[in-house]
Amino acid sequence: MRDRRTIKRHKILKVIDKTIEAILIGSLLTTGFLGVAALGCYGIAIIDANSEPTILRLHDWKAQTNVCLGGMTVAFSVFLGSAILGGMLSDDVDYK
């Protein structure tokens, strides 16, 4: 028979597991969107470089690309960190 402590512990672990799952999904989506944005900035930078020199160049697309790639790296590292944390807190495998 389970006592109250065990039931409370399982409820807390379930909440933590759901939170980590939400962080995983959010960081993967962010990584994907920032990757697409970085590819778009690369394409626009190529178009901008090959366009007429009389057109005003208002954007520095290389800087925008670097921002997207940096954000993508941070989001991917959040994904890896939360995956490792979720694996460590997983209650499925008992190593004792």
C-alpha positions as CSV (number, residue, x, y, z in Angstrom):
1,M,0.0,0.0,0.0
2,R,1.3,3.5,-0.8
3,D,1.6,6.1,1.8
4,R,0.9,9.8,1.4
5,R,4.6,10.6,0.9
6,T,4.9,8.3,-2.0
7,I,1.8,9.6,-3.7
8,K,2.9,13.2,-3.1
9,R,6.3,12.4,-4.6
10,H,4.8,10.9,-7.7
11,K,2.5,14.0,-8.2
12,I,5.5,16.3,-7.9
13,L,7.5,14.2,-10.3
14,K,4.6,14.2,-12.7
15,V,4.5,18.0,-12.6
16,I,8.2,18.3,-13.1
17,D,8.0,15.8,-16.0
18,K,5.3,17.8,-17.8
19,T,7.2,21.0,-17.3
20,I,10.4,19.5,-18.7
21,E,8.4,18.1,-21.7
22,A,7.0,21.6,-22.4
23,I,10.5,23.1,-22.3
24,L,11.7,20.3,-24.7
25,I,9.0,21.0,-27.2
26,G,9.4,24.7,-27.0
27,S,13.1,24.6,-27.4
28,L,12.9,22.3,-30.4
29,L,10.3,24.6,-32.1
30,T,12.4,27.6,-31.4
31,T,15.5,25.9,-32.8
32,G,13.6,25.0,-36.0
33,F,12.1,28.5,-36.5
34,L,15.5,30.2,-35.8
35,G,17.1,27.8,-38.3
36,V,14.6,28.7,-41.0
37,A,15.1,32.4,-40.2
38,A,18.9,32.1,-40.5
39,L,18.5,30.4,-43.9
40,G,16.2,33.2,-44.9
41,C,18.7,35.8,-43.8
42,Y,21.4,34.0,-45.8
43,G,19.2,34.1,-48.9
44,I,18.3,37.8,-48.5
45,A,22.0,38.7,-47.9
46,I,22.8,37.0,-51.3
47,I,20.0,38.8,-53.0
48,D,21.1,42.1,-51.4
49,A,24.7,41.6,-52.5
50,N,23.7,40.9,-56.1
51,S,21.2,43.8,-56.3
52,E,21.7,47.3,-57.8
53,P,24.2,49.3,-55.9
54,T,21.9,52.4,-56.1
55,I,19.4,50.8,-53.7
56,L,19.8,51.8,-50.1
57,R,21.0,49.0,-48.0
58,L,19.1,49.4,-44.7
59,H,19.8,46.0,-43.1
60,D,22.9,44.2,-42.3
61,W,21.7,40.6,-43.0
62,K,24.9,39.0,-41.8
63,A,24.3,40.4,-38.3
64,Q,20.7,39.2,-38.4
65,T,22.0,35.8,-39.5
66,N,24.4,35.6,-36.6
67,V,21.6,36.6,-34.2
68,C,19.5,33.7,-35.5
69,L,22.3,31.2,-35.4
70,G,23.2,32.3,-31.8
71,G,19.6,31.9,-30.7
72,M,19.4,28.6,-32.4
73,T,22.5,27.4,-30.5
74,V,21.1,28.6,-27.2
75,A,17.7,26.9,-27.9
76,F,19.4,23.6,-28.9
77,S,21.5,23.7,-25.7
78,V,18.3,24.2,-23.7
79,F,16.9,21.2,-25.4
80,L,19.9,19.0,-24.6
81,G,20.0,20.2,-21.0
82,S,16.3,19.6,-20.4
83,A,16.6,16.2,-22.1
84,I,19.4,15.2,-19.8
85,L,17.6,16.6,-16.7
86,G,14.4,14.7,-17.7
87,G,16.4,11.5,-18.1
88,M,18.0,11.9,-14.7
89,L,14.7,12.6,-13.0
90,S,12.9,9.8,-14.9
91,D,11.2,7.4,-12.6
92,D,10.9,4.6,-15.2
93,V,14.2,2.9,-14.4
94,D,15.3,2.0,-10.9
95,Y,19.1,1.6,-10.7
96,K,19.1,0.4,-7.1
